[in-house]
Amino acid sequence: MTIHHHPQDDLLLAFAAGTLAPALRLVVAAHIEGCAACRHLAGRFEAVGGILLEDGAPAAMAADARDRALATLGAAAAPRAAASRPRHPGPGFLPPGIAMPAALRDETVGPWRWVAPGIRISRIEGLWRAPVRGFLLKAAPGVAVPMHGHRGVELTQMLAGTLIDGDERYGTGDCAQAMPDDEHQPQADPEAGCICLIAIDGRTSPTHWSGRLIQRFIDI
């Protein structure tokens, strides 16, 4: 697999610093799983951050800082209740030979839901109502999503198939990034279709009535 499109360096830097919103971090993590170049660059960013921390002047801490830190770690390590354990769709959710990204291991992934002819989405439940939303999208061969703009960044990691966006083609392993004020109408490859992991900052801005109608049902 040859990867041609990557997250921008500022996203990798924020990923290494731990400052990305959870949905964006999830998409970048899924990309890094299969991209040695981005994995190496993120590691370099982390190393630089470690050096800066070592060289920085120590800061005064509150008297109860240690106790609060240990309490937080204890809560994070506590076993999940059975009702809140991650749920994943069964066999057939992804095409044969396509593995669910390890980044989704601790997330609850819902079943495919019909939203428009040839388009289905799967909600990542913990991120569906967040300011930056996370979900999976499956488009049948040749199907285009409605023309839309953005109020924030949209980051798309290709899990299977090919996505065509203007003059660019994004294949399995590629990461596509749309910026605020971008308008586009991505289309699945006419032969292969596609499956993507997507993070969207804020709501999209459909430019056609059909897109606005779909938005009312899926709230993206």
GROMACS elastic network, one bead per residue, 0.5 to 0.9 nm:
[ bonds ]
;  ai    aj funct       b0    kb
    1    34     6  0.89039   500
    1   172     6  0.75157   500
    1   173     6  0.74076   500
    2   171     6  0.86324   500
    2   172     6  0.84585   500
    2   173     6  0.77145   500
    2   174     6  0.85325   500
    3     6     6  0.76192   500
    3    34     6  0.87385   500
    3    35     6  0.71868   500
    3   170     6  0.87605   500
    3   171     6  0.76335   500
    3   172     6  0.76657   500
    3   173     6  0.57762   500
    3   174     6  0.54145   500
    3   175     6  0.85301   500
    4   170     6  0.78004   500
    4   171     6  0.82502   500
    4   173     6  0.83970   500
    4   174     6  0.61637   500
    4   175     6  0.83899   500
    5   170     6  0.71705   500
    5   171     6  0.87715   500
    5   173     6  0.82468   500
    5   175     6  0.53430   500
    5   176     6  0.65904   500
    6     9     6  0.86334   500
    6    31     6  0.78551   500
    6    35     6  0.85227   500
    6    38     6  0.74136   500
    6   173     6  0.88664   500
    6   174     6  0.62462   500
    6   175     6  0.50413   500
    6   176     6  0.70926   500
    6   177     6  0.84563   500
    7    10     6  0.81943   500
    7    11     6  0.62841   500
    7    12     6  0.67740   500
    7    28     6  0.70675   500
    7    31     6  0.81686   500
    7    38     6  0.81211   500
    7   155     6  0.79946   500
    7   174     6  0.88256   500
    7   175     6  0.60171   500
    7   176     6  0.72056   500
    7   177     6  0.69088   500
    8    11     6  0.54940   500
    8    12     6  0.66442   500
    8    13     6  0.88604   500
    8   177     6  0.80536   500
    9    12     6  0.50122   500
    9    13     6  0.60661   500
    9    14     6  0.85631   500
    9    38     6  0.88708   500
    9    41     6  0.84949   500
    9    42     6  0.87451   500
   10    14     6  0.61531   500
   10    15     6  0.84837   500
   11    14     6  0.50410   500
   11    15     6  0.59905   500
   11    16     6  0.85662   500
   11    20     6  0.75611   500
   11    24     6  0.85530   500
   11    25     6  0.86880   500
   11    28     6  0.78657   500
   12    16     6  0.61556   500
   12    17     6  0.85486   500
   12    28     6  0.74355   500
   12    38     6  0.75613   500
   12    39     6  0.89147   500
   12    41     6  0.75827   500
   12    42     6  0.56656   500
   12    45     6  0.78949   500
   13    16     6  0.51308   500
   13    17     6  0.61835   500
   13    18     6  0.86113   500
   13    19     6  0.88325   500
   13    41     6  0.86007   500
   13    42     6  0.65642   500
   13    45     6  0.59827   500
   13    46     6  0.80065   500
   14    18     6  0.60135   500
   14    19     6  0.52227   500
   14    20     6  0.55866   500
   14    25     6  0.87172   500
   15    18     6  0.51424   500
   15    19     6  0.62900   500
   15    20     6  0.56430   500
   15    24     6  0.85542   500
   15    25     6  0.61647   500
   15    28     6  0.73440   500
   15    29     6  0.82311   500
   15    42     6  0.73758   500
   15    46     6  0.89720   500
   16    19     6  0.78866   500
   16    20     6  0.87950   500
   16    42     6  0.56650   500
   16    43     6  0.72429   500
   16    44     6  0.87038   500
   16    45     6  0.60189   500
   16    46     6  0.52074   500
   16    47     6  0.89964   500
   16    49     6  0.82013   500
   17    20     6  0.80005   500
   17    45     6  0.78601   500
   17    46     6  0.67926   500
   17    49     6  0.72691   500
   18    21     6  0.86384   500
   18    25     6  0.82416   500
   19    22     6  0.88406   500
   19    25     6  0.85241   500
   20    23     6  0.80692   500
   20    24     6  0.61137   500
   20    25     6  0.54746   500
   21    24     6  0.54309   500
   21    25     6  0.60320   500
   21    26     6  0.86115   500
   21   131     6  0.86480   500
   21   132     6  0.67080   500
   21   201     6  0.89892   500
   22    26     6  0.60689   500
   22    27     6  0.87992   500
   22   127     6  0.76025   500
   22   130     6  0.88651   500
   22   132     6  0.76716   500
   22   133     6  0.87011   500
   22   134     6  0.84443   500
   23    26     6  0.50224   500
   23    27     6  0.64738   500
   23    28     6  0.87741   500
   23   127     6  0.64315   500
   23   130     6  0.83959   500
   23   132     6  0.60669   500
   23   133     6  0.59937   500
   23   134     6  0.50390   500
   23   135     6  0.85091   500
   23   198     6  0.80373   500
   23   199     6  0.54041   500
   23   200     6  0.79161   500
   23   201     6  0.88513   500
   24    27     6  0.52167   500
   24    28     6  0.62255   500
   24    29     6  0.84779   500
   24   132     6  0.73796   500
   24   133     6  0.84018   500
   24   134     6  0.77589   500
   24   154     6  0.86223   500
   24   155     6  0.69686   500
   24   198     6  0.82037   500
   24   199     6  0.55124   500
   24   200     6  0.78715   500
   24   201     6  0.85071   500
   25    28     6  0.51437   500
   25    29     6  0.59434   500
   25    30     6  0.85320   500
   25   199     6  0.88474   500
   26    29     6  0.50885   500
   26    30     6  0.61980   500
   26    31     6  0.87266   500
   26   103     6  0.60175   500
   26   104     6  0.73677   500
   26   134     6  0.81721   500
   26   197     6  0.88210   500
   26   199     6  0.81835   500
   27    30     6  0.50925   500
   27    31     6  0.63315   500
   27    32     6  0.87151   500
   27   103     6  0.80517   500
   27   134     6  0.83816   500
   27   155     6  0.70362   500
   27   156     6  0.70313   500
   27   157     6  0.61404   500
   27   175     6  0.85452   500
   27   197     6  0.65231   500
   27   198     6  0.67099   500
   27   199     6  0.67308   500
   28    31     6  0.50622   500
   28    32     6  0.61536   500
   28    33     6  0.86887   500
   28   155     6  0.83654   500
   28   157     6  0.78359   500
   28   175     6  0.83613   500
   29    32     6  0.50635   500
   29    33     6  0.62720   500
   29    39     6  0.89122   500
   29   101     6  0.86220   500
   29   102     6  0.85474   500
   29   103     6  0.60583   500
   30    33     6  0.52957   500
   30    34     6  0.72976   500
   30   101     6  0.56967   500
   30   102     6  0.71311   500
   30   103     6  0.57058   500
   30   104     6  0.81410   500
   30   157     6  0.72292   500
   30   159     6  0.89141   500
   30   173     6  0.88229   500
   30   197     6  0.84026   500
   31    34     6  0.57810   500
   31    35     6  0.61338   500
   31    38     6  0.79782   500
   31    39     6  0.86194   500
   31   101     6  0.87992   500
   31   157     6  0.63489   500
   31   158     6  0.83854   500
   31   173     6  0.65372   500
   31   174     6  0.74030   500
   31   175     6  0.68270   500
   32    36     6  0.68567   500
   32    37     6  0.81664   500
   32    38     6  0.57699   500
   32    39     6  0.50901   500
   32    40     6  0.88474   500
   32    42     6  0.85126   500
   33    36     6  0.77078   500
   33    39     6  0.73999   500
   33   101     6  0.76431   500
   33   102     6  0.77729   500
   33   103     6  0.82644   500
   34    38     6  0.88902   500
   34    39     6  0.83909   500
   34   173     6  0.65988   500
   35    38     6  0.55880   500
   35    39     6  0.61445   500
   35    40     6  0.86439   500
   35   173     6  0.74859   500
   35   174     6  0.88525   500
   36    40     6  0.60207   500
   36    41     6  0.85882   500
   37    40     6  0.52014   500
   37    41     6  0.62789   500
   37    42     6  0.86955   500
   38    42     6  0.59983   500
   38    43     6  0.83778   500
   39    42     6  0.52514   500
   39    43     6  0.61710   500
   39    44     6  0.87309   500
   40    43     6  0.50516   500
   40    44     6  0.63052   500
   40    45     6  0.87870   500
   41    44     6  0.50247   500
   41    45     6  0.63156   500
   41    46     6  0.86799   500
   42    45     6  0.50290   500
   42    46     6  0.62300   500
   42    47     6  0.86485   500
   43    46     6  0.50280   500
   43    47     6  0.61904   500
   43    48     6  0.87004   500
   44    47     6  0.50093   500
   44    48     6  0.62432   500
   44    49     6  0.85900   500
   45    48     6  0.51806   500
   45    49     6  0.62177   500
   45    50     6  0.86838   500
   46    49     6  0.50330   500
   46    50     6  0.62212   500
   46    51     6  0.87730   500
   47    50     6  0.50504   500
   47    51     6  0.63708   500
   47    52     6  0.87627   500
   48    51     6  0.51271   500
   48    52     6  0.62953   500
   48    53     6  0.87058   500
   49    52     6  0.51164   500
   49    53     6  0.62638   500
   49    54     6  0.87215   500
   50    53     6  0.51122   500
   50    54     6  0.62789   500
   50    55     6  0.87199   500
   51    54     6  0.50921   500
   51    55     6  0.62177   500
   51    56     6  0.85851   500
   52    55     6  0.51430   500
   52    56     6  0.60033   500
   53    56     6  0.51775   500
   53    57     6  0.83316   500
   54    57     6  0.82428   500
   56    59     6  0.88195   500
   61    64     6  0.81917   500
   61    65     6  0.63253   500
   61    66     6  0.87852   500
   62    65     6  0.51729   500
   62    66     6  0.83858   500
   63    66     6  0.76120   500
   63    67     6  0.86866   500
   64    67     6  0.53766   500
   64    68     6  0.62450   500
   64    69     6  0.86740   500
   65    68     6  0.52264   500
   65    69     6  0.61101   500
   65    70     6  0.86576   500
   66    69     6  0.51618   500
   66    70     6  0.62138   500
   66    71     6  0.85963   500
   67    70     6  0.52272   500
   67    71     6  0.61472   500
   67    72     6  0.86670   500
   68    71     6  0.50617   500
   68    72     6  0.61927   500
   68    73     6  0.86845   500
   69    72     6  0.51480   500
   69    73     6  0.62677   500
   69    74     6  0.86001   500
   70    73     6  0.50817   500
   70    74     6  0.60581   500
   70    75     6  0.86288   500
   71    74     6  0.50428   500
   71    75     6  0.62382   500
   71    76     6  0.86782   500
   72    75     6  0.51964   500
   72    76     6  0.62666   500
   72    77     6  0.86919   500
   73    76     6  0.50993   500
   73    77     6  0.61712   500
   73    78     6  0.86837   500
   74    77     6  0.51570   500
   74    78     6  0.62125   500
   75    78     6  0.52509   500
   75    79     6  0.87649   500
   76    79     6  0.83121   500
   77    80     6  0.87572   500
   79    82     6  0.88491   500
   80    83     6  0.80341   500
   80    84     6  0.61825   500
   80    85     6  0.59074   500
   81    84     6  0.53676   500
   81    85     6  0.64168   500
   82    85     6  0.54269   500
   83    86     6  0.86967   500
   84    87     6  0.85309   500
   84   108     6  0.87025   500
   85   106     6  0.80142   500
   85   107     6  0.84174   500
   85   108     6  0.76779   500
   86   105     6  0.75168   500
   86   106     6  0.56705   500
   86   107     6  0.52244   500
   86   109     6  0.75753   500
   87   106     6  0.85533   500
   87   107     6  0.71671   500
   87   109     6  0.60308   500
   87   110     6  0.75301   500
   88   105     6  0.84459   500
   88   107     6  0.80044   500
   88   108     6  0.60153   500
   88   109     6  0.51156   500
   88   110     6  0.67746   500
   88   111     6  0.81430   500
   89    92     6  0.82209   500
   89    93     6  0.60765   500
   89   108     6  0.89822   500
   89   109     6  0.67180   500
   89   110     6  0.65813   500
   89   111     6  0.59518   500
   89   112     6  0.87700   500
   90    93     6  0.62301   500
   90   111     6  0.88568   500
   91    94     6  0.74535   500
   92    95     6  0.63185   500
   92    96     6  0.75180   500
   93   111     6  0.77636   500
   93   112     6  0.78272   500
   94    97     6  0.82546   500
   94    98     6  0.60997   500
   94    99     6  0.72237   500
   94   100     6  0.74985   500
   94   159     6  0.89858   500
   94   160     6  0.84962   500
   94   195     6  0.82393   500
   95    98     6  0.56646   500
   95    99     6  0.84145   500
   95   160     6  0.79602   500
   96    99     6  0.81351   500
   98   101     6  0.89879   500
   98   159     6  0.72815   500
   98   160     6  0.69672   500
   99   102     6  0.84279   500
   99   159     6  0.83741   500
  100   103     6  0.83488   500
  100   104     6  0.70479   500
  100   105     6  0.80558   500
  100   159     6  0.83107   500
  101   104     6  0.56509   500
  101   105     6  0.73201   500
  101   159     6  0.83110   500
  102   105     6  0.51903   500
  102   106     6  0.84488   500
  103   106     6  0.73210   500
  103   107     6  0.81476   500
  104   107     6  0.51114   500
  104   108     6  0.78139   500
  104   109     6  0.78271   500
  104   124     6  0.86620   500
  105   108     6  0.82012   500
  107   124     6  0.66677   500
  107   125     6  0.74621   500
  107   126     6  0.70175   500
  107   127     6  0.88616   500
  108   123     6  0.82871   500
  108   124     6  0.57837   500
  108   125     6  0.56265   500
  108   126     6  0.69307   500
  109   122     6  0.66588   500
  109   123     6  0.59999   500
  109   125     6  0.63390   500
  109   126     6  0.88517   500
  109   135     6  0.82659   500
  109   136     6  0.86766   500
  110   113     6  0.84660   500
  110   121     6  0.87959   500
  110   122     6  0.52295   500
  110   123     6  0.52096   500
  110   124     6  0.63272   500
  110   125     6  0.69098   500
  111   121     6  0.80271   500
  111   122     6  0.54704   500
  111   123     6  0.75091   500
  112   120     6  0.57543   500
  112   121     6  0.53524   500
  112   123     6  0.79967   500
  112   136     6  0.85467   500
  112   137     6  0.83898   500
  112   138     6  0.82146   500
  113   119     6  0.85241   500
  113   120     6  0.51506   500
  113   121     6  0.53312   500
  113   122     6  0.61813   500
  113   123     6  0.85182   500
  114   117     6  0.76280   500
  114   118     6  0.80273   500
  114   119     6  0.63216   500
  114   121     6  0.67885   500
  115   118     6  0.83617   500
  115   119     6  0.59722   500
  115   120     6  0.55234   500
  115   121     6  0.70454   500
  115   214     6  0.68818   500
  115   217     6  0.75408   500
  115   218     6  0.70229   500
  116   119     6  0.51622   500
  116   120     6  0.70204   500
  116   145     6  0.88429   500
  116   214     6  0.71220   500
  117   120     6  0.83183   500
  117   139     6  0.89811   500
  117   140     6  0.86350   500
  117   143     6  0.81782   500
  118   138     6  0.80378   500
  118   139     6  0.56267   500
  118   141     6  0.80031   500
  118   142     6  0.88436   500
  118   143     6  0.61611   500
  118   144     6  0.86372   500
  119   137     6  0.72113   500
  119   138     6  0.57838   500
  119   140     6  0.65228   500
  119   143     6  0.75107   500
  119   144     6  0.85481   500
  119   145     6  0.77288   500
  120   136     6  0.83945   500
  120   137     6  0.58422   500
  120   138     6  0.52116   500
  120   139     6  0.66063   500
  120   140     6  0.88099   500
  121   135     6  0.68054   500
  121   136     6  0.54734   500
  121   138     6  0.61613   500
  121   139     6  0.87789   500
  122   125     6  0.88777   500
  122   135     6  0.56876   500
  122   137     6  0.64136   500
  122   138     6  0.83500   500
  123   126     6  0.85902   500
  123   127     6  0.79107   500
  123   128     6  0.61224   500
  123   134     6  0.70350   500
  123   136     6  0.64942   500
  123   137     6  0.88473   500
  124   127     6  0.55492   500
  124   128     6  0.58158   500
  124   133     6  0.83193   500
  124   134     6  0.57683   500
  124   135     6  0.50959   500
  124   136     6  0.75130   500
  125   128     6  0.52949   500
  125   129     6  0.78708   500
  125   134     6  0.82806   500
  125   135     6  0.82968   500
  126   129     6  0.73566   500
  126   130     6  0.76629   500
  126   134     6  0.84118   500
  127   130     6  0.50960   500
  127   131     6  0.83188   500
  127   132     6  0.73351   500
  127   133     6  0.52727   500
  127   134     6  0.52185   500
  127   135     6  0.77140   500
  128   131     6  0.85547   500
  128   132     6  0.81278   500
  128   133     6  0.50453   500
  128   134     6  0.57510   500
  128   135     6  0.69439   500
  129   132     6  0.79896   500
  129   133     6  0.63968   500
  129   134     6  0.86951   500
  130   133     6  0.53623   500
  130   134     6  0.81344   500
  130   202     6  0.88225   500
  131   200     6  0.84164   500
  131   201     6  0.63384   500
  131   202     6  0.58213   500
  131   203     6  0.87656   500
  132   152     6  0.88876   500
  132   199     6  0.64251   500
  132   200     6  0.53704   500
  132   202     6  0.58923   500
  132   203     6  0.87776   500
  133   198     6  0.80034   500
  133   199     6  0.53954   500
  133   200     6  0.52582   500
  133   201     6  0.64885   500
  133   202     6  0.74216   500
  133   203     6  0.88209   500
  133   220     6  0.82576   500
  134   197     6  0.75229   500
  134   198     6  0.57273   500
  134   200     6  0.67511   500
  135   196     6  0.84870   500
  135   197     6  0.60712   500
  135   198     6  0.55105   500
  135   199     6  0.67395   500
  135   200     6  0.88368   500
  136   195     6  0.71241   500
  136   196     6  0.55491   500
  136   198     6  0.58966   500
  136   199     6  0.88093   500
  137   194     6  0.81323   500
  137   195     6  0.56494   500
  137   196     6  0.52388   500
  137   197     6  0.65349   500
  137   198     6  0.73126   500
  138   188     6  0.89104   500
  138   193     6  0.77093   500
  138   194     6  0.58373   500
  138   196     6  0.65356   500
  139   142     6  0.80122   500
  139   143     6  0.60855   500
  139   144     6  0.76630   500
  139   145     6  0.82035   500
  139   187     6  0.81153   500
  139   188     6  0.60194   500
  139   189     6  0.89529   500
  139   193     6  0.56265   500
  139   194     6  0.54789   500
  139   195     6  0.65322   500
  139   196     6  0.87254   500
  140   143     6  0.56040   500
  140   144     6  0.87645   500
  140   188     6  0.66768   500
  140   189     6  0.83105   500
  140   190     6  0.82266   500
  140   191     6  0.87861   500
  140   192     6  0.77271   500
  140   194     6  0.68446   500
  140   195     6  0.89372   500
  141   144     6  0.89037   500
  141   187     6  0.84371   500
  141   188     6  0.55255   500
  141   189     6  0.54741   500
  141   191     6  0.53018   500
  141   192     6  0.54756   500
  141   194     6  0.73428   500
  142   187     6  0.62451   500
  142   188     6  0.50184   500
  142   189     6  0.53126   500
  142   191     6  0.69932   500
  142   192     6  0.82311   500
  142   193     6  0.65277   500
  143   186     6  0.87332   500
  143   187     6  0.56167   500
  143   188     6  0.54444   500
  143   189     6  0.78396   500
  143   190     6  0.75535   500
  143   193     6  0.76132   500
  144   147     6  0.84024   500
  144   164     6  0.89673   500
  144   185     6  0.64493   500
  144   186     6  0.57044   500
  144   188     6  0.61363   500
  145   148     6  0.84174   500
  145   185     6  0.58809   500
  145   186     6  0.59968   500
  145   187     6  0.63664   500
  145   188     6  0.85339   500
  145   211     6  0.81275   500
  146   184     6  0.84971   500
  146   185     6  0.59419   500
  146   186     6  0.81107   500
  146   206     6  0.69044   500
  146   207     6  0.79404   500
  146   208     6  0.73205   500
  146   210     6  0.71326   500
  146   211     6  0.51139   500
  146   212     6  0.87734   500
  146   214     6  0.87360   500
  147   183     6  0.69451   500
  147   184     6  0.55775   500
  147   186     6  0.79082   500
  147   205     6  0.86274   500
  147   206     6  0.59824   500
  147   207     6  0.58647   500
  147   208     6  0.68154   500
  147   211     6  0.70350   500
  148   182     6  0.82546   500
  148   183     6  0.54196   500
  148   184     6  0.58256   500
  148   185     6  0.65688   500
  148   204     6  0.63302   500
  148   205     6  0.52200   500
  148   207     6  0.54049   500
  148   208     6  0.79068   500
  148   211     6  0.74857   500
  149   178     6  0.89926   500
  149   179     6  0.89691   500
  149   180     6  0.75204   500
  149   181     6  0.59010   500
  149   182     6  0.54333   500
  149   184     6  0.66241   500
  149   185     6  0.89972   500
  149   204     6  0.57540   500
  149   206     6  0.62212   500
  149   207     6  0.73001   500
  150   153     6  0.69097   500
  150   154     6  0.74587   500
  150   178     6  0.77252   500
  150   179     6  0.68805   500
  150   181     6  0.53469   500
  150   182     6  0.60223   500
  150   183     6  0.69510   500
  150   200     6  0.84837   500
  150   201     6  0.81940   500
  150   202     6  0.78603   500
  150   203     6  0.69966   500
  150   205     6  0.58039   500
  150   206     6  0.86984   500
  151   179     6  0.80682   500
  151   181     6  0.63173   500
  151   182     6  0.86225   500
  151   201     6  0.71430   500
  151   202     6  0.61681   500
  151   203     6  0.65725   500
  151   204     6  0.64609   500
  151   205     6  0.73673   500
  152   178     6  0.83575   500
  152   179     6  0.62647   500
  152   181     6  0.77966   500
  152   200     6  0.70641   500
  152   202     6  0.59760   500
  152   203     6  0.79092   500
  152   204     6  0.82850   500
  153   177     6  0.70770   500
  153   178     6  0.57055   500
  153   180     6  0.56480   500
  153   199     6  0.81336   500
  153   200     6  0.61333   500
  153   201     6  0.54193   500
  153   202     6  0.82555   500
  154   176     6  0.80856   500
  154   177     6  0.57098   500
  154   179     6  0.64932   500
  154   180     6  0.81974   500
  154   198     6  0.71680   500
  154   199     6  0.57474   500
  154   201     6  0.63204   500
  155   175     6  0.70355   500
  155   176     6  0.58502   500
  155   178     6  0.65356   500
  155   179     6  0.87757   500
  155   197     6  0.82829   500
  155   198     6  0.56971   500
  155   199     6  0.52451   500
  155   200     6  0.65644   500
  155   201     6  0.88287   500
  156   174     6  0.82959   500
  156   175     6  0.55054   500
  156   176     6  0.50260   500
  156   177     6  0.63847   500
  156   178     6  0.85412   500
  156   196     6  0.62649   500
  156   197     6  0.56766   500
  156   199     6  0.65803   500
  156   200     6  0.86866   500
  157   170     6  0.89645   500
  157   172     6  0.81095   500
  157   173     6  0.67117   500
  157   174     6  0.60471   500
  157   176     6  0.65162   500
  157   177     6  0.89416   500
  157   195     6  0.87941   500
  157   196     6  0.55554   500
  157   197     6  0.50878   500
  157   198     6  0.63853   500
  157   199     6  0.88974   500
  158   161     6  0.73278   500
  158   162     6  0.74524   500
  158   163     6  0.78963   500
  158   170     6  0.71001   500
  158   171     6  0.63397   500
  158   173     6  0.53043   500
  158   174     6  0.55086   500
  158   175     6  0.62550   500
  158   176     6  0.80679   500
  158   194     6  0.75059   500
  158   195     6  0.63550   500
  158   197     6  0.65060   500
  158   198     6  0.87466   500
  159   171     6  0.83060   500
  159   172     6  0.53559   500
  159   173     6  0.62028   500
  159   174     6  0.83066   500
  159   194     6  0.76073   500
  159   195     6  0.55258   500
  159   196     6  0.53171   500
  159   197     6  0.68966   500
  160   171     6  0.72872   500
  160   173     6  0.78274   500
  160   192     6  0.85698   500
  160   193     6  0.81449   500
  160   194     6  0.53799   500
  160   195     6  0.50774   500
  160   196     6  0.70075   500
  161   170     6  0.84670   500
  161   171     6  0.60082   500
  161   172     6  0.58006   500
  161   188     6  0.78858   500
  161   189     6  0.71865   500
  161   191     6  0.88395   500
  161   192     6  0.53727   500
  161   193     6  0.55472   500
  161   195     6  0.64660   500
  161   196     6  0.87161   500
  162   169     6  0.67620   500
  162   170     6  0.54775   500
  162   172     6  0.65121   500
  162   187     6  0.87084   500
  162   188     6  0.61188   500
  162   189     6  0.52496   500
  162   190     6  0.89065   500
  162   191     6  0.89493   500
  162   192     6  0.66547   500
  162   193     6  0.63348   500
  162   194     6  0.53540   500
  162   195     6  0.81926   500
  163   168     6  0.83497   500
  163   169     6  0.58024   500
  163   170     6  0.50554   500
  163   171     6  0.65234   500
  163   172     6  0.89465   500
  163   186     6  0.65606   500
  163   187     6  0.57358   500
  163   189     6  0.56728   500
  163   193     6  0.74995   500
  163   194     6  0.63144   500
  163   195     6  0.87269   500
  163   196     6  0.88290   500
  164   167     6  0.73230   500
  164   168     6  0.58979   500
  164   170     6  0.63254   500
  164   171     6  0.88189   500
  164   185     6  0.87653   500
  164   186     6  0.56226   500
  164   187     6  0.51118   500
  164   188     6  0.60662   500
  164   189     6  0.64010   500
  165   168     6  0.52925   500
  165   169     6  0.63626   500
  165   170     6  0.78743   500
  165   184     6  0.70623   500
  165   185     6  0.65649   500
  165   187     6  0.63945   500
  165   188     6  0.87873   500
  166   169     6  0.80633   500
  166   184     6  0.75067   500
  166   185     6  0.77622   500
  166   186     6  0.73098   500
  166   187     6  0.88522   500
  169   189     6  0.87662   500
  170   173     6  0.81257   500
  170   174     6  0.55655   500
  170   175     6  0.72291   500
  170   176     6  0.70515   500
  171   174     6  0.55629   500
  171   175     6  0.85996   500
  171   194     6  0.86307   500
  172   175     6  0.87181   500
  172   194     6  0.85713   500
  172   195     6  0.88470   500
  172   196     6  0.89353   500
  178   181     6  0.86195   500
  178   182     6  0.62426   500
  178   183     6  0.83772   500
  178   184     6  0.85573   500
  179   182     6  0.55596   500
  179   183     6  0.89175   500
  180   183     6  0.86840   500
  183   205     6  0.86516   500
  183   206     6  0.89329   500
  183   207     6  0.86232   500
  187   190     6  0.83317   500
  187   193     6  0.85008   500
  187   194     6  0.89570   500
  188   191     6  0.83527   500
  188   192     6  0.74656   500
  188   194     6  0.56799   500
  188   195     6  0.88469   500
  189   192     6  0.54249   500
  189   194     6  0.69970   500
  190   193     6  0.64010   500
  200   203     6  0.71734   500
  200   204     6  0.79217   500
  200   220     6  0.82201   500
  201   204     6  0.85055   500
  202   220     6  0.79062   500
  203   219     6  0.76796   500
  203   220     6  0.52114   500
  204   215     6  0.83309   500
  204   220     6  0.60279   500
  205   211     6  0.85252   500
  205   212     6  0.79489   500
  205   215     6  0.89204   500
  205   220     6  0.88670   500
  206   209     6  0.75603   500
  206   210     6  0.82091   500
  206   211     6  0.51140   500
  206   212     6  0.55092   500
  206   215     6  0.78266   500
  207   210     6  0.86406   500
  207   211     6  0.69247   500
  207   212     6  0.75196   500
  208   211     6  0.54219   500
  208   212     6  0.64444   500
  208   213     6  0.87795   500
  209   212     6  0.50037   500
  209   213     6  0.60972   500
  209   214     6  0.86678   500
  210   213     6  0.50655   500
  210   214     6  0.63030   500
  210   215     6  0.85932   500
  211   214     6  0.51193   500
  211   215     6  0.60852   500
  211   216     6  0.87516   500
  212   216     6  0.64020   500
  213   216     6  0.53272   500
  213   217     6  0.69899   500
  214   217     6  0.53437   500
  214   218     6  0.63728   500
  214   219     6  0.79879   500
  214   220     6  0.87082   500
  215   218     6  0.52311   500
  215   220     6  0.56461   500
  216   219     6  0.54696   500
  216   220     6  0.81175   500
  217   220     6  0.86543   500
